[in-house]
Structure formats: structure tokens, C-alpha cells
Amino acid sequence: MNKELVGWLVRSKKGRDSGKLYIVADVLDDFHVALMDGQKFNFTRRKRKNKKHLWILTKADADVVQGIMSRDEKCLPNIFKLLELEAKEV
């Protein structure tokens, strides 16, 4: 699987969560990704979403991406802050 989507900020465009911001935590298969938001969805509970139902926005900072790759719980507040700041900008 290509892991190039890991660490990208995305916005949901379909479903109950349309308009909500997430960060891509993992690529599950050719069609689905696992998403995190730093609060409800974290390393133990991730949201599964079809790639077609997402808008790709921007790439996260390198330290956040490294925290996701190493599954470091200390990066969760940074993910939440990043998504909160992005939501205020848009």
C-alpha cells in the first residue's frame, strides 16, 4: 500500500460527518483510509472512510507525521490543535 497519504489533512464531503476535518492515520487498502481527529478517534479507535468521500487539504507538520507513524500518544493534542486551527481558517 502507498503510505503517501499519511499525515494529510482532509475534510469529509459525504456522510453524517460531512464538513468535519480529520488527519489520515493509515492507508487500509486501495479505496479506504483510517482517520483520526485527536479526540474521539485516536490510535486505538480510528474512523474508516472511503477516499472518494474526502477532500485533501494540506500536509501536516513533519513532527505530527512522525508521531502518527510511531503511534506516539503525545502527538494527539498537537493533532487536535492543528485541526482546530485549520477549521478556524476555512
N, C-alpha and C positions, 0 to 999 in steps of 0.2 A: 504494500500500500504506500502511496505517497504521503509523506508527513509534512508537506509544504504548507498545508492549511493550518497546522497547529500554531496557535498564538494570534490568529487573525480575529479582529472584532467583527461581529456580524449582527445583522438585525433581522428578526423573523418577519416574513411577509405573509405567512399563511398560518391558520390555526388560532386557538384561543389566546396564544401568546404573541399575536401579531403586533409588531412595533417594539417588542422587547429586545434589549441588547444582550448579547452573550459573547463569550470568547470560546474559540474552538479548542477543545482539550485533546481530541484524538480523532483520527480518521478510522471509522469502523469497517467500511467496505467502499465500493465504487460509488454508492449512492447516499450513504449515511455518515454523519459525523456525531461525535459526542460533544455536548456543550456544557459550559459552566457559567455561573454568574457570581460566584464568590459568597453567596448566602444560601439560598435554597438548594442550588445544585453545586456540588463541590467534587472532591476526588472520589468519594465513596458513592455518591448519587449524582449521576450525570444525565442530562437530557439528550435523548436520541432524536435527531431531526434529519429530514431529507435535505440534501444540498440544494435541490431546486427551490426550496422554500426559504432560502436565505439570501440576503443582500450582503455582500462582502464590503466592509468599510475600510479599515486600516489595519496595519500590523501593530501589535503591541510592542512595548519596550523589550529589549533583549533580556533583562533580568526577569521580567514576568514570564517570557517564553521559557527561559531556563528553569524557573520554578515549576512551571507546568510539566516540563519534560522530566524533571526529577521528582515530581509529585510532592513538593515541599509545601506543607500546610501554612508556612509563614507567608506565602505569596497570596493567600486568599484575600486578606484585607486590601492588598495592592490591586487585585483584580476588581474587587468591588468599587474601590475609589476610581479606577480607570474607567469602568463602565458608567459610573455616576457622572464623572466629568464629561464623558462623551455624550451622555444623554442631555446634559445642560447645553452643550454646544449646538446640538441638532435641533 
